[in-house]
């Protein structure tokens, strides 16, 4: 998939504003990231790598139980 259809750059840029806000992620922010990644209905390898990097920075203690469960669901569903 070319960078013309991949949203990995937009996804990576979004992370900066999300984490600079309060250092964590809430459900609205997670849903936004996923809407960017799935804009073309496919998470390509570059988008997957960005999401993997984001999720690696998040611990269970940093987010609500609902957000943590959603992250685990996304990881499983999209092989992240």
Rosetta blueprint (number, residue, H / E / L):
1 X L
2 X L
3 X L
4 X L
5 X L
6 X L
7 X L
8 X H
9 X H
10 X H
11 X H
12 X H
13 X H
14 X H
15 X H
16 X H
17 X H
18 X H
19 X H
20 X H
21 X H
22 X H
23 X L
24 X L
25 X L
26 X L
27 X H
28 X H
29 X H
30 X H
31 X H
32 X H
33 X H
34 X H
35 X H
36 X H
37 X H
38 X L
39 X L
40 X L
41 X L
42 X L
43 X L
44 X L
45 X H
46 X H
47 X H
48 X H
49 X H
50 X H
51 X H
52 X H
53 X H
54 X H
55 X H
56 X H
57 X L
58 X L
59 X L
60 X H
61 X H
62 X H
63 X L
64 X L
65 X H
66 X H
67 X H
68 X H
69 X H
70 X H
71 X H
72 X H
73 X H
74 X H
75 X H
76 X H
77 X H
78 X L
79 X L
80 X L
